[in-house]
Each structure stands twice: as C-alpha cells, then as structure tokens.
Amino acid sequence: MRLYLINPHNPLVSLAKKSRWSKYRVWKPLGLLVLAGLTPPEWEIRIIDENLGVPDYGALPRPDLVGITAFTSQAPRAYELAVEFRDRGVPVVMGGVHATLCLEEAMERVDSVVTGEAESVWAQVLEDARQGRLEPVYPGEFVSMEDVPPARNDLLTSGYAFGSIQTTRGCPLDCSFCSVSVFNGNRYRQRPIEKVVEEFQTIRERLVLVVDDNLIGTSRKHMARAKDLFRAMIHARLRKKWICQATINMADDDELLRLAAQAGCKGVFVGFESPTEEGLAEVGKKFNLLKGRDFRASVGRLQRHNIFVVGSFIMGLDTDERGIGKRIADTAERYGVDLLNTLFLTPLPGTRLWDQMKSQGRIAANDFPSDWRYYTLGFPTAHYRNFSWSAILEEMNSCDRRFYSLWGIFRRVADNFLRRRQPILSLVSNLSYRNNTRMTQESYGELDLLRGGKDEEDGLPSIHGQSLESPWHAPTLTIVGLAGLQKVSHSAPVPRGRGG
C-alpha cells in the first residue's frame, strides 16, 4: 500500500523567488512526520512538502491513499490537490486545523475528514482505507502526550535549515484571535522529557524550531517542567540551537533563562499584540496587562542571556487609531526587540474573533474557499473600524519602513556589537526582514480584486462589489524572523499560536 502525505503550499507566500535564504523560510511539516511515525510498515510512505517544490503528481507512482493537512491559508491548494487525486480514483483524507473548524466545507471536497488531533484515529483511518470503507468523518480526541510517537525525520532529510519538534500542546490563555485553544484545548499538556530529548537526537539539522505555542507555559509548575527539560537537554549535549514561542513571563525567572540559554535557546517569539492597554484588553492578553510590567527590562533580561527577541504586534484592532503603524514601530524600539513582526488582525475560523466579526458582517475577504488564501495574517481580510483598506495598508508600510529603516538597523546592530550579542546575526536578520517586508508590500497587489469601488467621501473601499459600510458600532474583541524567516509564511506550522 502506498501513502502520500502532502503539505500544500500557498502561492501568495511561496518561495518562487529562490535565494540563499529560502531554506530558512520553511520548516518541516511536523504533523505529517508524526503521522508517519504511527503508520504501519506495510504502508510505503512518501511525504511531499510543496514549499520545497511542486512535483509532477501524474509522473509519480499512483498512491492508494492521500493524506493532506492544511492551515486556513493552505485550504484552496489542498482542495485543488483533492480534485486531482480523486479524478484519478485515489481516496483523499484531509485533516488539520482548517478541516476541523470548517468541517462541512472540507467534507464536500474530500472523501474523509479527520478532525482534531489525528493520533487517536489514524490507525483506524488506515485500516478502513485498506478495506475500502472510509468513513466521512473521524473525530479525533485530545491525546496524552505520552502517546505521541517520534517524528519520522528520516523521511525529509534535505532542503531545510530548521528541524522541528513539539514538546507541549494546548494553551490556557484563550486569546480571542487564536485558534490554538479551539484545536488543542485549554489544558497545557506536556510530553515526557526523555521522549523529547530522544527525538531531538534524531533531528539532523543544527537549527531547530520548537513549534509549541508556549514552550514555558504560564504557571510555576509549567516553568519548573521547562527547567527540567532544559537540564535534560544540557545533560544530553544535543549541540542544537533552537528558537521558540513564549509569553513575556519567560523573562521573570533568571534560572529559567540561564538554563534555556545553556540548552541552546537562541531566539524567542513574544506576542506583545498591542502597544496600548485598551488593545491588550480587547484581545484578552492577560499576562501583558499585569501592573508594573516593564517590557523593556523584560526584553533586556532575555537579551542578556544572548537570546534574540522577536516582538509581534497586531494591527487593526477596534481600539487602534490613525498612526498605529508609527506607534507600534516606536513601541518596539522602546522595548528594544531585535526584530519586529507586525500582522493584520485576521478572523480565523473557529475563534471568538471570527464569530463576532461574522455576526457583524465584517468578514471582507469572503469568497470561500478561494479567499482563504489571503488568511496568512499578512493581508487585511476584515472590515477595520478606523481604517479603510488602503489606510491600513499604509499603516503597515509605515510601521515596516520606520522600524526597518537603515538607521534603525544600524542602531540595533551597533547595540549588539557593543554588548557582544551576535552582531552578524543581528545584521543578517534585520536586512533579511527588511527585504521580506518589501516583498510583502509587492504581494499586496494580489488584493486588487478586493479593492472594488471606492466611496470618495469616506474612503471606504468595497469588497467583491459590496460596500464596506455596515451598521456595527459596538466594540468587538478581537516566525519567526530569525535568520530571515518569511514574515507570514503560514505554509508552515507555527501560525495558529502567537507566543502566548
């Protein structure tokens, strides 16, 4: 039996422009590697990551089953693949966050859908496929992290600078814009430390992305476990350099930082989300609202341990006003982050933000499933309270131009040089990010179909011929840049989470 497991690309953020940095902009489709680890030996497995190139599927041996995973921005391409293989009589199973949260849509386009965490049902899917009796839906359940097998890293051995690994699942923060708690639950589940270390040892790449949505957790118990993990990694002498996502409370424990650095941590992605208290309250970012929190001091403590800090902010909140681009850039400078990643507020299916914006008629890119390709967090897909479409694009451009000005880059690199904090990495990362922001601005041209007409009086564009004017008035709730990672490459696994 022959099985193809496919990670579809999104042409809007594909690596058509190959460069020496391309291998830093993608990371391995970890979910597929884990499923491969659960697949019996009688299945011949081939994993295809379209981010490395799209093969001629017609020239490949015909598979007996195709499994496709997809984030929301990958869904249109996933459906194209399903049509291609089903036309050849090959059954297609789809899983991942988008199929789970848009179940009816996916069921119309594939033979079978796996919802939630696939480990609990994958063996049954394969047996039913072998017997030719696939069920329409296989409801996956939250699994014990002890039951997660090691990823089959041997199936993808080239084309990546980063390996990837997961040590925890679930997030108790439940931010309004994030689908992590919907897909993986609010309970913070931890993988056995010895299994994490063993899998680290199977990763060939020297650089590793820890894909956990929050590696160190939110409680003292969580952080104690993180310390034990780092001690085990140090003891194993893994000699890996890794980057992760975490909340800003990572900076509150100096022992944790010391152990993380010794274990190989070189960078952390932190979701600051908003430069204002009103914005933080809007998205429900509790940790960032703690009284007395000095963000510059917190960032400085991380950096003193030679850990780069990528600060992430969201633009387009109901509390945002004109000039938010400049304000975000200035706040990031004041905090002292090494890199800035600013994203558009994006209503992803299954989130509270989606439910609220949909009920208020504020989903702008709404020609589904085609428009899902814009849901990378790098395109404005909603009606924003205080911004027209063109205005919010200018705010984003203003933010990027200000933070990634040559003078701003020079200051950050000089500061790293004076503090002996990897000035070469700082220079390369900032210049690469500067280049990526320019590429992103060029891609806004893809949104011409969203411009529609324009009301000259208030400057609000129309989308798909519908006026953006709507009756809503009440407020609504609403990687990693190191070494040149693409600004919004949601073809890879990190995009649901936002570093807590």
N, C-alpha and C positions, 0 to 999 in steps of 0.2 A: 504494500500500500504506500502510495506517495502523497505526502502532505506539503503544501506550500503555506507558509505563514508570511503575510505581507504587511509591511508598514508603508502606507501610501504617502506620497509627497503632496504638498500644496504648491502649485506653480507660482503663486504670488510670493512665496518665500523660499523657492527652490534655489539651488546653487548652480543655476545655469551659467553664471559668470564664475567659472572655476578660477581659483587662485591658490596661492600657497597657504592661505588661511582657511580654506574650505574644510579641512579635516577638523578644525577647531569649532566649527559651527554646527556640527551634528554630534549626536551621541547615540549609542546603541539602543534599539527598541527593546528595553529590558523586559517588558511584559511578554513579548514573544519568546525571548530566551528562556524565561521561567516556564512557559507552557511547553516548550521543547523539552525541558527537564522532566516534565510529567508525562511525556509521550512514550508509549511502549516501544521496544526496539524493533518490532515488526513494521513500524512506520519509517519510511525513508523521508527525512525532514530536510527541507530547504527553506531558509529564511531569506526574504528579499526585502531590503530597505531601499525604497525608491529614492531616498535622499542621496544615495550614492550613485544613482543612475537607474533609468527605467529600462528593463530588459525587453527583448522581443519575446513576449509570452508565447506567441504562436510557434516560435522555434524551439521552445523548451519542451521537455517530455510532458505529456498530459498528466496532471495530478489526479488523484482520486478524491481529494478534498482540499479546499482553500479556506484558510482562516485569515480574516482581516481585522486589524484593530484600528481605531481612529479616534482622535480628538475631534472636536466640533469642526475646526478649520480643515480637517482632512476628509470630512464626510463626502463631499462631492466626488472626490477622486476615488474614494472607497466604493461608491455606488457605480462609478464607471467600470472599475475592476470587476464588480459583481456581475454586471451585464456581460462583460467579455467572457468570463468563465462560464456563466450559466448558459450562454449561447452555445458553448461547446459541450454542454451536458455535464459540467462539473458542479457539484453542490458547493455552496458558499455559506460559511458561518461567519458572522460578524460579532465582535464584542468591543469592549472599551466604554469610555465614559459617554460618548455621544449616542451609541446604540442603546445604552442603558436608559438615558434620560430622554431620548426621542424614539421610544420603542416602536410605536405604530409606524412611523416613517421608515425605520430600518426594516421592519417586517415586510413591508411592501416591496422591498428591493433585494432581499437575500432569502436564502432557504431557511436559515435558522439564526436566532439571536441569542447570545449569551449575555445576560445582564449581571452587573455587579462583578464580584471577584470570581474569576473563572476557575481557580484551582479546585473549588468544591464540586464542579460538574464536568471538568474537562475529560475525565476518563469515560464518563457516560456518553458525552458527545462523540468521542472517537469510536466507541463500541456501536452506537446507533448508526454512525456513518458507515461503518464496516458492514452493518446488516442492511443498509439502505433504508433506514426508517428514522431519519432525523425528525425530532420534534421542532415545532415552530419556535419555542422559547425554552431556554434552560435558565431558570432563576438561580444565579449564584448567590452564595451567602458569605458573610464575613468569616474569614478563615483564621485559625490560630496561626500565628507567625512561625510556630514550630513546624507547621506542615508545608511551608513554602520551600520548595526544593532549590538547590543552587542553580543559577542561570547557566545555560549551555554557551559559555563564552567561546567555546571551540568552534561554534558554527559561524561566527563572524570574526575573522582574525585580522582584517586589514581595512584601511580607509578611515579609521577614527583616531583622533588624538586622545579622546577620553573613553575609558571604560565607564561602566555604570553599575551601581549597586543600591539596594534598598534595605534599610535596617529597621524602619518603623512604618506603620500605616495609621491613618486617622488623625484628625485634628480637633481639639476641643474648643477652638476659638470661634468657629462658625461665622466667619465674616460674610457679609451679605452678597459679595460679588463672587465668592469662591465655591466651586462645586466639590471640593475635596470631602467635606463633611457629608455631602449627599451620597457620594460614591463609596467612600471608605469609612464613613461613620465618624461620630464624635469621640469614640473611645480610642485612646492612644495605645496602640498595640506594638510590642517590641519583639524583635526577632532575637533568638538566643545568640548571645555574644560569640560563642565558639563557632556557630554556623556563619556568622558574618565574617569572622576572621578567615575561616576556611575558603569562603567564596572570594574574598579579597585576593587570596593567594592564587586563584585561577585566572585573574584578570591580567592580561599581557601588558596592557597599556600602563605607562608610568603615571599618567594623569587619570583621575577617577572623579566622576560626578556622583555624589551621594544624592539620590533623587528624592529622599524623604522630604515631605512638605515642611517638616520642622524637626531637624535632627535631634535637638537637645530637649524638646518638649517644653512644658510650661510650669511644671511643679518641681519641688525639691527632689521628689522620688524619681522623676524623669531625668533630672540632671545628674543624679547620683548614678543612674544606669549609664548615662552618656560617659561619665568619668570612667566607669568600669570598662566600657567598650574601648575608650582611648588607651587605657592602661594595657588592655589585651593586645591592641594593635601595636603599641610600642614594644611590648614583650616579644611579639611575633616578628619584629623587624621587617615590616612589609616593604619599606622603602618606596611608598607611594606618596604622591602629592595629590590632595583632593580638595574639592570645593563643595559647599553645601548650602542649604537654606536654613535659616533660623530666625527666631524673634530677637529683638534687641536685648532681651534679658540675658542672652548669652554673655553679654559684657559685664554682668553683675557678679560673676564668680571668677576670680583670678585663677584659682586652681583649675577650673574647667578650661580656661583659655590656655593655660600653660600646658595641660595635657593634650588638648586639641592640637596645639602647635607642634608638640613633640611627636604626635601621631601622624603628622603630615598635612594638617589643615593649612591651606594657602589662601583661601578666599571664602567669604560668606555673603550670601544674597539676603538682604534685610528689607522687608516691606515696611517702609515708613508711611506709605499710602497718601498722606496729605500733610501740607505744611501748616494746617490750621486745626485747632481743637474741634471746630464745627465739622470739618471734613472727617476727622477721625471718629467722631460720634456718629456721623452719617453711615460710615461703613462698618461700625461696630468693632473698631480696633482697640480693645480694652487695654492691652499692655502699653500701648503708646500714649494712653491718656493718664497714666499714673502721675500723680502730683510730684513735682520735684525732679522729674526725669531730665537729666542733662544729656541730650543726644550727642553733642559734640564730645563730651567726656566719654560717653559710651563707645563711640566710634574710635576715639583715641586709644582706649584700653585694648580694643581688638587689634588696632594697628601696632601697638607696642609689642605685640606678640607676633609681628610680621604676618598678620592676616589681612589681606585686602578686603575692603568693604564695598560691595555694590549696593547702592541705595536705590530702591524702587518707589516710584510715586504714581498715582493715578490722576488723570486729568479728565474733567468733565462731570465732576460731582455737582449736585444741585447747589451746594454752597460755594462752588468756585465762581469767581467773577473775572471780568476782563483783566488781563495782566497776570493770570495764573501761571503762564509759562515762565515769565521772569521770576515770579515768586518761588516756584519750585526750584529753578536753577540756583537762585540766591540761597535758598534754604539748604540745598545740597552742598553748596560751597561752604556755608556756615557750619554744617555738621562735619565737614571735612572728609566726605566719602571719596573713594578713589575713582569710582565710576558711577554714572547716573543712568538709570533705566526708567524712562517715563512712558506710561502706557495709557491708552484711552479706556475710560470706563466702558466695559463691554458686558452686556447682559447675556451671560451664558445660560443655556437651558438647564433647568433644574435648580437654579439659585433663587434666593428671595428677590434679588435684583431683577431677574427675568420676569418673575410673576408680577412684580409691581409695575415694571415698565410695559409689559404686555397689556395689563389691565388698563393702563392709561394711554394706550395707543402710541407708545414711544419707541417701538422697535422699528427702526428706519430701514435697515437692510433686511427685507422680509420676503424676498422672492426665493423661497426654500424649495429644494435643498441647494440650489445654485449659490445663493448668497452666503451660505455657511463658510465659504472660502475666505470671507472677509473677517471672520471671527478669530483673528490671531492676536488680538489686543493691540495691534498696530494700525488699525483702521477705525475711524469713527462710525459705528454701526447703529447709533441710537439718536434720539432727539434730545439734545442737551439744553437744559433750562436757560442758560445765559449765553449760549453760543449758537450761531449758525454753523453750517458745515464748513464753510471757508474760514470762519473766525477761529474755530477750534483747531483747524489745521495750522493756521498762522501761529496760534499759541504754542503748539507743539514745535513748530520750526523755530520759534523764538527761544524756547527752552533749550533745544539742542544747540542752536548757534551760540547761545550765551555760555552754557557750561563747557561745550567743546570748542570754544574759541582757541586759537593758537596760544594766546596769552594765558588762558585758564589752564591749558595743558602744560605749558611751561612752568607755571606756579606749582602744580601738583608734582611734576617730575622733579623740580628743584627741591621741593619739600622732602620727597622720598630720598633724594640723593643726600641731603643734609642729615637725614635720620637713618641713613644706611638701610633703607627699606626697599630693595629691589627697584631701583630707578629705571632699569632697562625694561622690566615688565610693565612698569607704570607707563613708560613712553609708548611701548608697542600696543598696550591695551587701549590707551586713550586715542592714539592715532587710528587704530582699527575701528574703534567705536565711532570716531568722527566720520570715517569713511562709510560705515554702515548707516549712520543717520542720513547721509546724503543719498545712499541707495534707497533707503526707506522713503525719503521725500519724492524720489523719482517714481516709486511704486504707487504714490497717491493718484497718478494718472489713471490707474486701473479703476478708480472710483468715479470716472466721468459718467458712467451710467447712473450714478446716484445723484448727479447734480440736478437734473431735471430743469424745471423753470425756476425763476427766482423773483421773489416779491421785492421790488426795489425799495419799498417803503420801510420794511423791517429787515431786509437782507436775509430772510429765511429761505433756504432752498427747498425744493420739493424732491421727493424721492420716489422713483418709479411713477412719476406723474401725480403723486399725492402731496397735498400741501402739508408742510410740517407744522402748521398751526394746529393746535389741539387744545381742548378745554382744561387740561390738567393745570393745577396751580399748587396743590399741596406738596410739601417736600417729600422726597422718596428716599428710602435707604439705598442706599446703594450697596540664556541665564547666564543667563548669567554672562556678564560682559567680559570676564577674564579671558585673556589670550584671544580676544576677538570673536567671542560667540555672537551669533546674529541677534539683533535686537529683539525680534519677535518670532523666532523660529519655532512655531508651535507644531512643527512636524516631529518634534522630539518630546520626551515625556514630562518635562517639568511644568509646562504652562498651566495646570489647574491650580497648583499651590502658589503662594506668593511669599514664601519665607515666613509663614505665621502671620 
